[in-house]
């Protein structure tokens, strides 16, 4: 029996007061089912998106593009984001690769717009700040 299974066995003993091999087998089957239902084909894409948003500059750019609800040029972003033009361009490239911004060439200018996915993610994040704490979780939030 593996170390993890031994810990699960002890946990079930504590939770149920008594434990049988059937309880352990049933719980292992449930956990295996949960593991098999994870969307592994989408996981890499989701992690790339979350990683792209995990940087302050990239997050700020996406937030600006979502809030403006229009295309913005790098020169416009440069005037409000406190990093070099090169850093902004690099951030926009990473955001584009993650599917969070679309880009379009307009003559000598390149313009960027937030995608629907970027907007949905920021709306979801904003919504989580407004969610009330469940009574059973109040002790943890303090």
C-alpha positions as CSV (number, residue, x, y, z in Angstrom):
1,X,0.0,0.0,0.0
2,X,1.4,3.4,-1.0
3,X,2.1,6.2,1.5
4,X,-0.8,8.3,0.0
5,X,-3.2,5.4,0.3
6,X,-2.1,4.8,4.0
7,X,-2.9,8.5,4.7
8,X,-6.2,8.2,2.9
9,X,-7.0,5.2,5.0
10,X,-6.2,7.1,8.2
11,X,-8.3,10.0,7.0
12,X,-11.3,7.8,6.4
13,X,-10.9,6.2,9.8
14,X,-11.0,9.6,11.4
15,X,-14.0,10.8,9.3
16,X,-16.1,7.6,9.5
17,X,-15.1,6.4,12.9
18,X,-14.5,3.0,11.4
19,X,-13.2,2.0,8.1
20,X,-13.5,-1.0,5.9
21,X,-11.5,-2.0,2.8
22,X,-14.8,-1.4,0.9
23,X,-14.8,2.2,2.1
24,X,-11.3,2.7,0.9
25,X,-11.9,1.1,-2.4
26,X,-15.0,3.1,-3.0
27,X,-13.3,6.4,-2.2
28,X,-10.3,5.5,-4.4
29,X,-12.7,4.7,-7.3
30,X,-14.5,8.1,-6.8
31,X,-11.2,10.0,-6.8
32,X,-10.0,8.2,-9.9
33,X,-13.3,9.1,-11.6
34,X,-12.8,12.8,-10.7
35,X,-9.3,12.6,-12.0
36,X,-10.4,11.1,-15.3
37,X,-13.0,13.8,-15.9
38,X,-10.5,16.6,-15.8
39,X,-10.3,18.4,-19.2
40,X,-6.7,17.5,-19.8
41,X,-6.9,18.6,-23.5
42,X,-7.8,22.1,-22.3
43,X,-5.4,22.2,-19.4
44,X,-2.4,23.4,-21.2
45,X,-4.3,26.2,-22.9
46,X,-5.9,27.3,-19.6
47,X,-2.5,27.3,-17.9
48,X,-1.0,29.4,-20.7
49,X,-3.9,31.9,-20.3
50,X,-3.5,32.1,-16.5
51,X,0.2,32.4,-16.8
52,X,-0.1,35.3,-19.3
53,X,-2.4,37.1,-16.8
54,X,0.0,36.5,-13.9
55,X,2.3,39.4,-14.7
56,X,1.4,42.9,-13.6
57,X,2.2,44.5,-16.9
58,X,0.3,42.0,-19.0
59,X,-2.7,42.1,-16.6
60,X,-2.7,45.9,-16.7
61,X,-2.7,45.9,-20.5
62,X,-5.5,43.4,-20.7
63,X,-7.5,45.4,-18.2
64,X,-6.9,48.6,-20.2
65,X,-8.0,46.9,-23.4
66,X,-11.1,45.5,-21.8
67,X,-12.1,48.8,-20.1
68,X,-11.5,50.8,-23.3
69,X,-13.6,48.4,-25.4
70,X,-11.7,49.6,-28.5
71,X,-8.5,49.0,-30.3
72,X,-5.4,50.7,-28.8
73,X,-2.1,51.3,-30.4
74,X,1.2,50.4,-28.5
75,X,1.9,54.2,-28.4
76,X,-1.3,54.7,-26.5
77,X,-0.5,51.9,-24.0
78,X,3.0,53.3,-23.7
79,X,1.6,56.6,-22.4
80,X,-0.2,54.8,-19.4
81,X,1.8,51.7,-18.7
82,X,5.0,52.4,-16.9
83,X,7.4,50.1,-18.7
84,X,9.5,50.4,-21.9
85,X,7.9,50.1,-25.3
86,X,9.8,46.9,-25.9
87,X,8.3,45.4,-22.7
88,X,4.8,46.4,-23.8
89,X,5.4,44.8,-27.2
90,X,6.7,41.6,-25.6
91,X,3.7,41.6,-23.2
92,X,1.3,42.0,-26.1
93,X,2.9,39.2,-28.0
94,X,2.5,36.9,-25.1
95,X,-1.1,38.0,-24.6
96,X,-1.8,37.4,-28.3
97,X,-0.2,33.9,-28.1
98,X,-2.5,33.1,-25.2
99,X,-5.6,34.3,-27.1
100,X,-6.3,37.2,-24.9
101,X,-5.7,40.0,-27.4
102,X,-6.2,40.3,-31.2
103,X,-3.9,42.5,-33.2
104,X,-4.4,44.2,-36.5
105,X,-1.9,46.1,-38.7
106,X,-3.2,49.6,-39.7
107,X,-0.6,51.1,-42.0
108,X,2.5,51.5,-40.0
109,X,0.6,51.1,-36.7
110,X,-0.3,47.9,-34.9
111,X,-3.5,48.0,-32.9
112,X,-4.7,45.6,-30.2
113,X,-8.1,44.7,-28.8
114,X,-9.1,42.4,-25.9
115,X,-10.7,39.1,-27.0
116,X,-14.0,37.9,-25.6
117,X,-12.1,35.4,-23.5
118,X,-10.1,38.2,-21.9
119,X,-13.3,40.1,-21.2
120,X,-15.0,37.0,-19.7
121,X,-12.0,36.2,-17.5
122,X,-11.9,39.8,-16.1
123,X,-15.7,39.8,-15.5
124,X,-15.3,36.5,-13.7
125,X,-12.5,37.9,-11.5
126,X,-14.5,41.0,-10.8
127,X,-17.4,38.8,-9.8
128,X,-15.4,36.8,-7.3
129,X,-14.5,40.0,-5.4
130,X,-18.2,40.6,-4.8
131,X,-19.1,37.0,-3.7
132,X,-20.2,36.9,-0.1
133,X,-18.3,34.5,2.2
134,X,-20.3,31.4,3.1
135,X,-20.9,31.1,6.8
136,X,-18.9,27.9,7.0
137,X,-15.9,29.7,5.5
138,X,-15.9,32.9,7.6
139,X,-13.3,31.6,10.0
140,X,-10.9,31.0,7.1
141,X,-11.3,34.5,5.6
142,X,-10.3,36.4,8.7
